[in-house]
């Protein structure tokens, strides 16, 4: 195999890996949203006091299956980040593309041309988010941490809520472009799939963004979490 063929094959492998891990992370983002929506249970039942969310979080922590998925999740994040760095490096050296997208998509907007930058912003947000919630609840917890109250207190801060919303905007464009690109890299690159995938990607990004944005907005305004 020639050096060019090796580079091309390696690039295809990295694109496939990037797509697979990206779609796995999309599934997690959707599942995580579903669990977090339990924080709004008190809007319909004032006696809930965050119990539904706390119980769901507690069950997940003590589930072997969830722990395994959690390990896979962190591995997928690491692989996704490393793969993105390698693809970016390859882009600048040999012009292989990070995702199998056409030139129209690549030049459609600033976000689609800067997936690496938006991904970096999301990674930075993820580190802050884990430090704010995961570390106190899963690592340094002495048994007194109330996760529902912790969420309420975090979103009572205009700085954290504003940072959260800005990160979601980056996530929305990253998801919108990455979703369709991932499927194209996995073989759905026929023209007849282009528009449906673009539409599906946009819908997915909008649903995820609105869903997650509801937390900083409703908690900061004092609408959610009144019974905590």
Buried (B, 14 or more C-beta within 10 A) or exposed (E): EEEEEEBBEBBEEBBBBBBBBBBBBBEBBEEBBEBBBBBBBBBEEEEBBBBBBBEBBEEBBEEEEEEEBBEEBEEBBEBBBBBBEBBBEBBEEEEBBBBBBEEEBBEBEEBBEBBBBBBBBBBEBBEBBEEBBEEBBBEEEEEEBBBBBBBBBBBBBEEBBEBBBEBBBBBBBBBBBBBBBBBBBBEBBEEEBBEEBBEBBBEBBEBBBEBBBBBBBBBBEEEBBEBB
